[in-house]
Amino acid sequence: MGALTKGRYLSVMGLLLLVYCTVSVICKGATGDAQPDALPSVQGTLPHFIQEPEDAYIVKSNPIKLRCRAAPALQIFFKCNGEWVHQNEHISQEYKDLNTGLKVREVMINVSRQQVEDFHGPEDYWCLCVAWSHLGTSKSRKATVRIAYLRKNFEQDPQGKEVPINGMIVLHCRPPEGVPVAEVEWLKNEEPVSSLTDDNIDTRADHNLIINEARLSDSGNYSCLASNIVAKRRSATATVIVFVNGGWSLWTEWSPCNVPCGRGVQKRSRTCTNPAPLNGGAFCEGMSVQKITCNALCPIDGGWDEWSEWTVCSSQCEKQRSRGCNSPAPRHRGKTCEGNSEATENCTDGLCTQNRKLLHDVKPQSMDSSNDVALYSGLGAGIIAVAILVVAVMLYRKNHSEYGVDVIDSSALTGGFQSFNFKTTRQGVAERAEFHAKAPAETFPRDLSRDYCGSVDRRKKGLLTLNGPLSTSKEQLRTTGVFGHPGGRLVVPNTGVSLLVPHGAVAENMSWEMYMVINQGEASVQTLEGCEILLGPEVTYGPPGLDLFCPVAMTIAHCAEMDAENWNIQLKRRTQDSKWEDVMSVEDESTSCYCLMDSASCHLLLDQPGSYALVGEPLTQAAVKRLKLAVFGSMEASSMSYSLRVYCVDDTPHAFQGVVAAEKIRGGQLLEEPKMLPFRANTFSLQVSIQDVPQFLWSIKPFTTCQEFSFPQVWCSNQQPLHCAFSLERYSPATAQLSCKISVRQVKGHEQILQVYTAVAETEKDSVPFFMQTDCTITSQTGPKAFKIPLSIRQRICATFDTANAKGKDWQLLAQKLHLDRNLGYFAKQRSPSAVILSLWEARHQDTADLDSLASALEEIGKIHSKISPKEQDEPESDFNHIEAGAVLCGTGKLTSHKTEDAAPEYTG
């Protein structure tokens, strides 16, 4: 026995058992002693397996059980991997099948993890059953035993996608390796996705998820769930965004002409709502508003024709005549002629009789006396009227021949403050009569085309230029700076003009020497059309070959009172042949340029270097441009004389600096804080008068206390200062104070009062004017200190909002909360819409000292996001929390200091 192997032992035992069973049966059959309890058997039947061992998987360290059941069977043994399993490892039992009466034997063994791991064969660990009966043996099927597992990492995670509506979505998923092979289930927003409930979804193809036609409801967070008997594994989340590109609605009907008569504007609009862009879809390209000029037919009042000839005297002693209302006939809601169309008079031409007598024979006595009274009354009234007229004309001519109107415009700055030659009496009366005879009609365009536009054309050939107000020099105002990847800011001091170069606009390891110039002297407005005027300085930035990754933000001050109904404001660019081309209208939308009009400044996002100007065309008489009024004073050559100079200039910092420079040379004193006057486009002139001069201390030449600028002089000044002078003489050297009022008013318009109270001592001439003590001299800043938003906060904002989100948290919401939500198509074309929005915010708030508005907007967005996603409120930190905290911290930090060494500002003398 010791020499036999375990297998041979079992084989021998089986054969012996078979021989024993056969012999015992034969013996029992021969003796006839059959036991009553013996189980019956079927002669000639091999064992039949009622239950065969099944494939099994070992989970963790838990052994598995293999079972066999056969009938008729005298014995059953397991054989694993070709070797017999020891009898002691078998658990057997037998019983009688009540249906067949056959003996049924059932055997079970345990297979452990260690047994499977210790087996090293060409195939998996396997076991089968061998059952014996009287006639032989039967073998069961092989059952494999494998160790179950599921690896952690997916072979392929699904990837997020952005697809247009009705497009096909295919999400790929390859589950982790495992035994048995893992089954895959798809989840959308934590809910199972099934193709059984939605015909549009197919989940059967190689574990992939296919959505045949994307719907808005298909947007969400998708994940792949793999599971087998061991574990479950979940893939990374793939965000699917189904977006809708915007489409234009139909154009509305053209609006009525906005003026009742003459040249006006008609509008029509369309909205990007057919469909509206959703989930980051592209904004509609093109303009949302179209404007065309219109000419409303002006009412024509009727006029009488000439009277017809008198008819023959009738028998009733009457003759008649008539006229028609056809010179012209009333049209377009015009008034009909006033008066009678027919006239009747008595007649006594010898053909008419009364009581059978000729009418000329009947002469009442009262007729002669009444005719005499009427004759003498008419003669007396005529003589009195002629006398009054003669006296009025003589006084008028006397005044205008002795004291001409002292009006000085900007051309006088180059030659000191000498006024124009006084007009002669006849010229003055004629020109003033011509100007005032052009009384404003009911509609603006007719006046504009006759009085205003004609004057503009004449002045374009003469005085008007695009240059700034400095008269002592034609040098350009220029500032330069070298900018690299960190970006920076260029500023022309005291002009309201600046240029913001965003971070990242210049490629890394590169730098550009950039410049900004306010053009003066050489440029002219001869290429501007019609009634257009310059609303701010012409600004050039370069160099011409500048290549940037994102647009720069230019700020230009303007002098228009913003109202789209009264102004047509265009951004223009100078071409190489010095002509002006339209870039865009500030009311329209464009994908090539962005224009944001504030009350006093215009903020531009520009891609191309060049010369730019803001040009306005008034559409109605209600159009207003702002004038800045200032009064300066200085002693004249004679110590007894004092000169007051009143300036009327466009209300922009650049234009006023020309006045400051000229007065600094003269040693003039600013006597009153400058004030603003709204100047309307109603074709009426501007009057400047001096009032309340102490008559016993000061004298002024008679009839010079009121001076006047014509409407074209003021309206078309184009950044050039206009001024007039009042010369006063004191009676005594002891008079050391001057007090008076300067009234500046537009006829049928607004009025502003400048209060003068100053000392006129000689020593005052050398003092420094207070307006020069606060001049800004910083021209450029580079690096982080040039920006209000720290770079880290800026990057977090861009990372948060540039990525489209199914819950609406994208750059469009940021633009809306920062009040920059018009012309969104321009932002949509940018690489980083959020970065461009923040650059525009920087340019718009460069004069404020904190980040309150930005922090408030982000806080509001955070609240909206929390309401939409309440599950995320319990998270310890979020991107919004970081951004809001950083923004508020920066708002209270040291961003307002521009004098640190890191900022490295450049200074001019």
QUITA-V261008 format. One record per residue. SS is DSSP state (~ for helix, > for strand, _ for the rest). Layout:
ss:SS
ss:SS
This chain:
ss:_
ss:_
ss:_
ss:_
ss:_
ss:~
ss:~
ss:~
ss:~
ss:~
ss:~
ss:~
ss:~
ss:~
ss:~
ss:~
ss:~
ss:~
ss:~
ss:~
ss:~
ss:~
ss:~
ss:~
ss:~
ss:~
ss:~
ss:~
ss:~
ss:~
ss:~
ss:_
ss:_
ss:_
ss:_
ss:_
ss:_
ss:_
ss:_
ss:>
ss:_
ss:_
ss:_
ss:_
ss:_
ss:_
ss:_
ss:>
ss:>
ss:>
ss:>
ss:_
ss:_
ss:_
ss:_
ss:>
ss:>
ss:>
ss:_
ss:_
ss:_
ss:_
ss:_
ss:>
ss:>
ss:>
ss:>
ss:>
ss:>
ss:>
ss:>
ss:_
ss:_
ss:_
ss:>
ss:>
ss:>
ss:>
ss:>
ss:>
ss:_
ss:_
ss:>
ss:>
ss:_
ss:_
ss:~
ss:~
ss:~
ss:_
ss:>
ss:>
ss:>
ss:>
ss:>
ss:>
ss:_
ss:_
ss:_
ss:_
ss:_
ss:>
ss:>
ss:>
ss:>
ss:>
ss:>
ss:>
ss:>
ss:>
ss:>
ss:_
ss:~
ss:~
ss:~
ss:~
ss:~
ss:~
ss:_
ss:_
ss:_
ss:_
ss:_
ss:_
ss:>
ss:>
ss:>
ss:>
ss:>
ss:>
ss:>
ss:>
ss:>
ss:_
ss:_
ss:>
ss:>
ss:>
ss:>
ss:_
ss:_
ss:_
ss:>
ss:>
ss:>
ss:>
ss:>
ss:_
ss:>
ss:>
ss:_
ss:_
ss:_
ss:_
ss:_
ss:>
ss:_
ss:_
ss:_
ss:_
ss:>
ss:>
ss:>
ss:>
ss:_
ss:_
ss:_
ss:_
ss:>
ss:>
ss:>
ss:_
ss:_
ss:>
ss:_
ss:_
ss:_
ss:>
ss:>
ss:_
ss:_
ss:_
ss:>
ss:>
ss:>
ss:>
ss:>
ss:>
ss:_
ss:_
ss:>
ss:>
ss:>
ss:_
ss:_
ss:_
ss:_
ss:_
ss:_
ss:_
ss:>
ss:>
ss:_
ss:_
ss:_
ss:_
ss:_
ss:_
ss:>
ss:>
ss:>
ss:_
ss:_
ss:_
ss:_
ss:~
ss:~
ss:~
ss:_
ss:>
ss:>
ss:>
ss:>
ss:>
ss:>
ss:>
ss:>
ss:_
ss:_
ss:_
ss:_
ss:>
ss:>
ss:>
ss:_
ss:_
ss:_
ss:>
ss:>
ss:>
ss:>
ss:>
ss:>
ss:>
ss:_
ss:_
ss:_
ss:_
ss:_
ss:_
ss:_
ss:_
ss:_
ss:_
ss:_
ss:_
ss:_
ss:_
ss:_
ss:_
ss:_
ss:>
ss:>
ss:>
ss:>
ss:>
ss:>
ss:>
ss:>
ss:_
ss:_
ss:_
ss:>
ss:_
ss:_
ss:>
ss:_
ss:>
ss:_
ss:_
ss:_
ss:_
ss:_
ss:_
ss:_
ss:_
ss:_
ss:_
ss:>
ss:>
ss:>
ss:>
ss:>
ss:>
ss:>
ss:>
ss:_
ss:_
ss:_
ss:>
ss:_
ss:_
ss:_
ss:_
ss:_
ss:_
ss:_
ss:_
ss:_
ss:_
ss:_
ss:_
ss:_
ss:_
ss:_
ss:_
ss:_
ss:>
ss:>
ss:>
ss:>
ss:>
ss:_
ss:_
ss:_
ss:_
ss:_
ss:_
ss:_
ss:_
ss:>
ss:_
ss:_
ss:_
ss:_
ss:_
ss:_
ss:_
ss:_
ss:_
ss:_
ss:>
ss:>
ss:>
ss:>
ss:>
ss:_
ss:_
ss:_
ss:_
ss:_
ss:_
ss:>
ss:>
ss:_
ss:_
ss:>
ss:>
ss:~
ss:~
ss:~
ss:_
ss:_
ss:_
ss:_
ss:~
ss:~
ss:~
ss:~
ss:~
ss:~
ss:~
ss:~
ss:~
ss:~
ss:~
ss:~
ss:~
ss:~
ss:~
ss:~
ss:~
ss:~
ss:~
ss:~
ss:~
ss:~
ss:~
ss:~
ss:~
ss:~
ss:~
ss:~
ss:~
ss:~
ss:~
ss:~
ss:~
ss:~
ss:~
ss:~
ss:~
ss:_
ss:_
ss:_
ss:_
ss:_
ss:>
ss:_
ss:~
ss:~
ss:~
ss:~
ss:~
ss:~
ss:_
ss:_
ss:_
ss:_
ss:_
ss:_
ss:_
ss:_
ss:_
ss:~
ss:~
ss:~
ss:~
ss:~
ss:~
ss:~
ss:~
ss:~
ss:~
ss:~
ss:~
ss:~
ss:_
ss:_
ss:_
ss:_
ss:_
ss:_
ss:~
ss:~
ss:~
ss:~
ss:~
ss:~
ss:~
ss:~
ss:~
ss:~
ss:~
ss:~
ss:~
ss:~
ss:~
ss:~
ss:~
ss:_
ss:_
ss:_
ss:_
ss:_
ss:_
ss:_
ss:_
ss:_
ss:_
ss:_
ss:_
ss:_
ss:_
ss:_
ss:_
ss:>
ss:>
ss:>
ss:>
ss:>
ss:>
ss:>
ss:_
ss:_
ss:_
ss:_
ss:>
ss:>
ss:>
ss:>
ss:>
ss:_
ss:_
ss:_
ss:_
ss:>
ss:>
ss:>
ss:>
ss:>
ss:_
ss:_
ss:_
ss:_
ss:_
ss:_
ss:_
ss:_
ss:_
ss:_
ss:>
ss:>
ss:>
ss:>
ss:>
ss:>
ss:>
ss:_
ss:_
ss:_
ss:_
ss:_
ss:_
ss:_
ss:_
ss:_
ss:_
ss:_
ss:_
ss:_
ss:>
ss:>
ss:>
ss:_
ss:_
ss:_
ss:_
ss:>
ss:>
ss:>
ss:>
ss:_
ss:_
ss:_
ss:_
ss:_
ss:_
ss:_
ss:_
ss:_
ss:>
ss:>
ss:>
ss:>
ss:>
ss:>
ss:_
ss:_
ss:>
ss:_
ss:_
ss:_
ss:_
ss:_
ss:_
ss:>
ss:>
ss:>
ss:>
ss:>
ss:>
ss:>
ss:>
ss:_
ss:_
ss:_
ss:_
ss:_
ss:>
ss:>
ss:>
ss:>
ss:>
ss:>
ss:_
ss:_
ss:_
ss:_
ss:_
ss:_
ss:_
ss:_
ss:>
ss:>
ss:>
ss:>
ss:_
ss:_
ss:_
ss:>
ss:>
ss:>
ss:>
ss:>
ss:>
ss:_
ss:_
ss:_
ss:>
ss:>
ss:>
ss:>
ss:>
ss:>
ss:>
ss:>
ss:>
ss:_
ss:_
ss:_
ss:_
ss:_
ss:>
ss:>
ss:>
ss:>
ss:>
ss:>
ss:>
ss:>
ss:>
ss:>
ss:>
ss:>
ss:_
ss:_
ss:_
ss:_
ss:_
ss:>
ss:>
ss:>
ss:>
ss:>
ss:>
ss:>
ss:>
ss:>
ss:>
ss:_
ss:_
ss:~
ss:~
ss:~
ss:~
ss:~
ss:~
ss:~
ss:~
ss:~
ss:~
ss:~
ss:~
ss:~
ss:~
ss:_
ss:_
ss:>
ss:>
ss:_
ss:_
ss:_
ss:_
ss:>
ss:>
ss:>
ss:>
ss:>
ss:>
ss:_
ss:_
ss:_
ss:_
ss:_
ss:>
ss:>
ss:>
ss:>
ss:>
ss:>
ss:_
ss:_
ss:_
ss:_
ss:_
ss:_
ss:>
ss:>
ss:>
ss:_
ss:_
ss:_
ss:_
ss:_
ss:>
ss:>
ss:>
ss:>
ss:_
ss:~
ss:~
ss:~
ss:~
ss:~
ss:_
ss:_
ss:_
ss:_
ss:_
ss:_
ss:>
ss:>
ss:>
ss:>
ss:>
ss:>
ss:>
ss:>
ss:>
ss:_
ss:_
ss:_
ss:_
ss:_
ss:_
ss:>
ss:>
ss:>
ss:>
ss:>
ss:>
ss:>
ss:>
ss:>
ss:>
ss:_
ss:_
ss:_
ss:_
ss:>
ss:>
ss:>
ss:>
ss:>
ss:>
ss:>
ss:>
ss:>
ss:_
ss:_
ss:~
ss:~
ss:~
ss:~
ss:~
ss:_
ss:_
ss:_
ss:~
ss:~
ss:~
ss:_
ss:_
ss:_
ss:_
ss:_
ss:>
ss:>
ss:>
ss:>
ss:>
ss:_
ss:~
ss:~
ss:~
ss:_
ss:_
ss:_
ss:_
ss:~
ss:~
ss:~
ss:~
ss:~
ss:~
ss:~
ss:~
ss:~
ss:~
ss:~
ss:_
ss:_
ss:_
ss:_
ss:_
ss:_
ss:_
ss:_
ss:_
ss:~
ss:~
ss:~
ss:~
ss:~
ss:~
ss:~
ss:_
ss:_
ss:_
ss:_
ss:_
ss:_
ss:~
ss:~
ss:~
ss:~
ss:~
ss:_
ss:_
ss:_
ss:_
ss:~
ss:~
ss:~
ss:~
ss:~
ss:~
ss:~
ss:~
ss:~
ss:~
ss:~
ss:~
ss:_
ss:_
ss:_
ss:_
ss:_
ss:_
ss:_
ss:~
ss:~
ss:~
ss:~
ss:~
ss:~
ss:~
ss:~
ss:~
ss:~
ss:~
ss:~
ss:~
ss:~
ss:~
ss:~
ss:~
ss:_
ss:~
ss:~
ss:~
ss:~
ss:~
ss:_
ss:_
ss:_
ss:_
ss:~
ss:~
ss:~
ss:~
ss:~
ss:~
ss:~
ss:~
ss:~
ss:~
ss:~
ss:~
ss:~
ss:_
ss:_
ss:_
ss:_
ss:_
ss:_
ss:_
ss:_
ss:_
ss:_
ss:_
ss:_
ss:_
ss:_
ss:>
ss:>
ss:_
ss:_
